[in-house]
Amino acid sequence: MAIRAKDIYQGRKKSRFHTGLIITIILALIAAAILIFYGLRRYAVYDEHGNATLILPFSQKTETADAEESPD
């Protein structure tokens, strides 16, 4: 009895979709981390000891009210 090609070929492997999806997610996470790193560098402030502090503009309170109350 001869072996037919359709008896050997079992179709495309299903794991190829999962591998591509995982690689896409990993590349997207790496790209997001790089963008966040370079985007937040302008808000990093270093003190005299070399410690970095992240000062975000929306987390600061306005100092205009304090400046108006106490005349210098």
Secondary structure per residue as TSV (DSSP state, phi and psi in degrees):
chain	resnum	aa	ss	phi	psi
A	1	M	-	360.0	131.1
A	2	A	-	-85.4	150.0
A	3	I	-	-89.1	126.9
A	4	R	-	-93.5	154.0
A	5	A	H	-63.6	-35.4
A	6	K	H	-70.8	-16.8
A	7	D	H	-79.0	-24.7
A	8	I	H	-89.9	-47.0
A	9	Y	-	-72.7	125.4
A	10	Q	-	-109.0	9.5
A	11	G	-	96.6	175.2
A	12	R	-	-72.7	142.0
A	13	K	-	-68.3	137.5
A	14	K	T	-78.7	-20.5
A	15	S	H	-73.9	-12.9
A	16	R	H	-63.6	-36.6
A	17	F	H	-65.3	-42.8
A	18	H	H	-66.7	-38.7
A	19	T	H	-64.8	-44.6
A	20	G	H	-64.1	-37.9
A	21	L	H	-66.8	-42.4
A	22	I	H	-65.4	-43.2
A	23	I	H	-64.0	-40.5
A	24	T	H	-63.3	-42.8
A	25	I	H	-65.7	-42.2
A	26	I	H	-64.4	-43.4
A	27	L	H	-65.1	-36.7
A	28	A	H	-66.9	-39.2
A	29	L	H	-66.6	-39.1
A	30	I	H	-65.6	-43.4
A	31	A	H	-63.6	-40.4
A	32	A	H	-65.4	-40.0
A	33	A	H	-64.5	-40.2
A	34	I	H	-66.0	-43.7
A	35	L	H	-64.4	-40.9
A	36	I	H	-66.4	-41.0
A	37	F	H	-60.7	-50.0
A	38	Y	H	-73.5	-27.1
A	39	G	H	-73.8	-33.0
A	40	L	H	-90.3	-4.7
A	41	R	G	-63.9	-30.6
A	42	R	G	-72.3	-16.4
A	43	Y	G	-99.0	1.3
A	44	A	E	-81.2	130.0
A	45	V	E	-122.1	130.9
A	46	Y	E	-105.9	136.4
A	47	D	-	-91.2	-173.8
A	48	E	T	-69.2	-17.1
A	49	H	T	-92.9	-3.9
A	50	G	-	90.4	7.8
A	51	N	-	-80.7	134.0
A	52	A	E	-91.0	138.7
A	53	T	E	-128.9	138.5
A	54	L	E	-97.8	114.9
A	55	I	-	-110.2	106.6
A	56	L	-	-94.0	143.1
A	57	P	G	-64.8	-34.1
A	58	F	G	-80.4	-9.8
A	59	S	G	-93.7	-7.7
A	60	Q	S	-89.8	145.9
A	61	K	-	-88.7	148.3
A	62	T	-	-73.2	139.6
A	63	E	-	-101.3	8.3
A	64	T	H	-70.2	-34.1
A	65	A	H	-67.0	-38.7
A	66	D	H	-68.2	-37.8
A	67	A	H	-71.3	-32.2
A	68	E	H	-74.3	-31.6
A	69	E	H	-75.4	-37.6
A	70	S	S	-109.4	104.7
A	71	P	-	-76.1	137.2
A	72	D	-	-105.3	360.0
